[in-house]
Amino acid sequence: MFESIAYAADAVEGASQVNPLVQFMPIILMFVIFYFLLIRPQQKKKKELQTMIIQLKKGDKVVTTGGILGTVSSLQDDYVVLAVGGSETKMEILKSAIAGLRQ
């Protein structure tokens, strides 16, 4: 009688051992999907924005992160002078605050 209990205990212990890689496969798969759906597109968008900021020239019409619309009057190392509004008011804006070009 005790032999059958011992065999049953061995069978239960053997069945519960699963490869750890198989257990973590769904989590690994979720991280891969997360990377391709969220992280990679954001990196691509950031790179395109940096390229656009590097290629700015006088006369380009831009939008800032604060919602200010203006035309580039002059460029410096880390900031841009924008002509804003009908009265051609000049504003110094950091290049990092430029959200994109406007048409």
Stockholm file with secondary structure:
# STOCKHOLM 1.0

chainA/1-103         MFESIAYAADAVEGASQVNPLVQFMPIILMFVIFYFLLIRPQQKKKKELQTMIIQLKKGDKVVTTGGILGTVSSLQDDYVVLAVGGSETKMEILKSAIAGLRQ
#=GR chainA/1-103 SS CHHHHHHHHHHHHHHHCCCHHHHHHHHHHHHHHHIIIIIHHHHHHHHHHHHHHHTCCTTCEEEETTCCEEEEEEECSSEEEEEETTTTEEEEEEGGGEEEECC
#=GC SS_cons         CHHHHHHHHHHHHHHHCCCHHHHHHHHHHHHHHHIIIIIHHHHHHHHHHHHHHHTCCTTCEEEETTCCEEEEEEECSSEEEEEETTTTEEEEEEGGGEEEECC
//
